[in-house]
């Protein structure tokens, strides 16, 4: 793959940073502070798979809707990119400045924008090339985020999408003729990759480090 002639598009959560280790941790710490949770329960919420159940089983009475409201209201402190993501993005910026970089992510606009700011991603992605599902009215269960990017560049070939969610990240890019690359789960991902999906949902390549993209 000739990187110099590609357009690279990236997912955000669990691709450029660890959602569970950074975003979820900050949000759960905020929940704990707001609800006066003890340190042991806070630690169990952070380390467990279902923090709401952990919270309520500890004796805290709070509705799921209120829990989500508090969780999503957290003001984010600076977060860190994965080391391989930081290295890849710096290399692309310095050695391949002609390569357009896109961010294509699902989610609430306010929260996704907060993550982007906390990660310092404006240093690598120009705002018109940041595509957030809520802002365009379509998520990655449809082709529209990818079609939107293609229309903006007025180019159909050379597209590469890098993501982690096998249920939705690669299906439509595959159908549109993109090269698809999955970053393998290191055991901390929110969404499991060990699921049975049709062949056209699967990535063409699987990598363990984002810097491998430079060698494909």
C-alpha positions as a printed Julia matrix, in Angstrom:
216×3 Matrix{Float64}:
   0.0     0.0    0.0
   1.51    3.31  -1.08
   0.72    5.6    1.84
   1.74    8.67  -0.12
  -1.18    8.14  -2.51
  -3.8     7.27   0.11
  -6.45    9.05   2.09
  -6.37    7.71   5.64
  -9.49    7.74   7.82
  -9.53    6.66  11.46
 -12.11    5.64  14.01
 -11.69    7.33  17.39
 -12.69    5.21  20.39
 -10.45    2.18  21.02
  -8.5     2.99  17.87
  -6.56    6.16  18.64
  -6.86    5.84  22.42
  -8.25    3.43  25.02
 -11.85    4.32  25.74
 -12.14    2.19  28.88
  -8.81    3.23  30.4
  -9.18    6.96  29.79
 -12.62    8.28  28.86
 -14.67    5.79  30.89
 -12.33    6.09  33.88
 -12.72    9.88  33.99
 -16.5     9.65  33.62
 -16.83    6.99  36.34
 -14.62    9.0   38.69
 -16.99   11.92  38.09
 -20.0     9.7   38.89
 -18.32    8.56  42.1
 -17.65   12.14  43.2
 -21.17   13.3   42.38
 -22.81   10.41  44.24
 -20.39   10.26  47.17
 -19.29    6.71  46.39
 -16.56    5.15  48.54
 -13.15    4.33  47.07
 -13.72    0.56  46.94
 -16.94    0.91  44.96
 -15.33    3.45  42.64
 -12.47    1.03  41.92
 -14.93   -1.8   41.29
 -16.92    0.36  38.89
 -13.78    1.23  36.94
 -12.48   -2.33  36.75
 -15.79   -4.08  36.11
 -17.77   -4.67  32.94
 -21.05   -3.18  34.17
 -20.39   -0.14  36.37
 -24.06    0.7   36.83
 -24.83   -2.73  38.27
 -21.74   -2.49  40.48
 -22.93    0.89  41.75
 -26.49   -0.15  42.53
 -25.41   -3.46  44.09
 -23.25   -1.43  46.49
 -26.42    0.15  47.84
 -26.5     3.42  45.87
 -30.01    4.21  44.64
 -29.86    5.97  41.28
 -31.78    5.45  38.05
 -29.96    4.34  34.92
 -30.99    7.56  33.16
 -29.54    9.67  35.99
 -26.37    7.57  35.99
 -25.94    8.19  32.24
 -26.65   11.9   32.69
 -23.94   12.26  35.33
 -21.51   10.09  33.35
 -21.9    12.19  30.22
 -21.58   15.49  32.11
 -17.97   14.86  33.12
 -15.52   17.59  32.15
 -12.58   15.82  30.56
  -8.99   16.35  31.6
  -6.31   15.91  28.93
  -6.09   12.34  27.64
  -3.27   10.48  25.93
  -3.26    8.89  22.5
  -2.03    5.32  22.26
   1.77    5.53  21.88
   1.59    3.91  18.44
  -1.18    6.3   17.41
   0.86    9.32  18.49
   3.9     8.02  16.61
   1.92    7.25  13.46
   0.16   10.61  13.39
   3.41   12.49  13.94
   5.06   10.49  11.15
   2.19   11.18   8.78
   2.23   14.89   9.58
   5.99   15.19   9.14
   6.75   12.73   6.33
   3.46   12.61   4.41
   1.94   16.1    4.7
   0.14   15.61   1.39
  -1.94   12.7    2.77
  -5.42   13.82   3.89
  -6.37   12.52   7.34
 -10.0    11.94   8.3
 -11.63   11.1   11.61
 -14.94    9.23  11.21
 -16.66    8.45  14.51
 -20.1     7.65  15.85
 -21.59    9.32  18.88
 -22.94   12.44  20.48
 -21.34   15.53  18.98
 -20.61   17.28  22.28
 -18.95   14.25  23.84
 -16.96   13.28  20.76
 -15.75   16.87  20.35
 -14.72   16.88  24.02
 -12.67   13.71  23.48
 -11.05   15.16  20.37
 -10.05   18.28  22.32
  -8.78   16.27  25.32
  -6.61   14.17  22.99
  -5.2    17.15  21.09
  -6.35   15.74  17.76
  -6.81   19.16  16.18
  -3.04   19.0   15.64
  -3.6    16.25  13.08
  -7.16   16.48  11.75
  -8.54   19.6   10.09
 -12.06   20.32  11.32
 -13.75   19.81   7.92
 -12.27   16.3    7.9
 -13.8    15.35  11.26
 -17.05   13.48  10.63
 -19.25   12.77  13.67
 -22.44   10.77  13.19
 -24.74   13.12  15.1
 -23.55   16.08  13.05
 -24.42   14.48   9.71
 -27.47   12.5   10.83
 -26.04    9.08   9.94
 -23.81    6.6   11.76
 -21.53    3.83  10.48
 -24.42    1.39  10.2
 -25.03    3.29   6.96
 -22.64    4.22   4.13
 -23.2     7.95   4.59
 -20.22    8.9    6.82
 -17.89    7.33   4.25
 -19.77    8.72   1.25
 -19.64   12.15   2.93
 -15.84   11.93   3.12
 -15.52   10.77  -0.48
 -17.73   13.61  -1.7
 -15.68   16.17   0.22
 -12.44   15.01  -1.43
 -14.17   14.37  -4.79
 -12.18   11.15  -4.98
 -13.31    7.52  -4.99
 -10.01    5.65  -4.89
  -7.16    5.3   -2.4
  -9.31    5.34   0.74
  -8.23    3.48   3.88
 -10.3     3.05   7.06
  -8.73    2.02  10.35
 -11.03    0.94  13.17
 -11.75   -1.66  15.84
 -15.48   -2.45  15.83
 -16.05   -5.46  13.6
 -19.82   -4.99  13.72
 -19.83   -1.65  11.91
 -16.42   -0.2   11.03
 -15.6    -2.18   7.9
 -18.82   -3.26   6.16
 -19.57   -0.14   4.17
 -15.93    0.8    3.48
 -15.5    -2.72   2.04
 -18.54   -2.24  -0.19
 -17.24    1.16  -1.3
 -13.86   -0.25  -2.34
 -11.83    1.07   0.59
  -8.9    -0.75   2.18
  -9.99   -1.75   5.7
  -7.67   -2.31   8.65
  -8.64   -3.5   12.13
  -6.52   -2.73  15.19
  -6.59   -5.92  17.24
  -8.15   -5.76  20.7
  -5.49   -5.79  23.41
  -8.04   -7.07  25.9
  -9.39   -3.71  27.02
 -11.73   -2.78  24.16
 -15.34   -1.9   24.87
 -16.57   -3.9   21.84
 -15.49   -7.51  21.43
 -13.97   -8.58  18.14
 -14.76  -12.24  18.84
 -18.14  -12.18  17.15
 -19.47  -14.02  14.12
 -20.12  -11.61  11.26
 -20.49  -12.05   7.48
 -17.35  -11.9    5.36
 -18.05   -8.39   4.08
 -18.02   -7.08   7.66
 -14.47   -8.29   8.21
 -11.37   -6.13   7.68
  -8.9    -6.9    4.93
  -5.98   -6.52   7.36
  -5.57   -6.92  11.13
  -2.68   -5.23  12.91
  -1.42   -5.12  16.49
   0.18   -1.67  16.25
  -0.96    1.32  14.23
   2.58    1.89  12.98
   2.22   -1.32  10.94
   0.11    0.73   8.53
   3.33    2.24   7.2
   4.53   -1.24   6.16
   1.43   -2.73   4.54
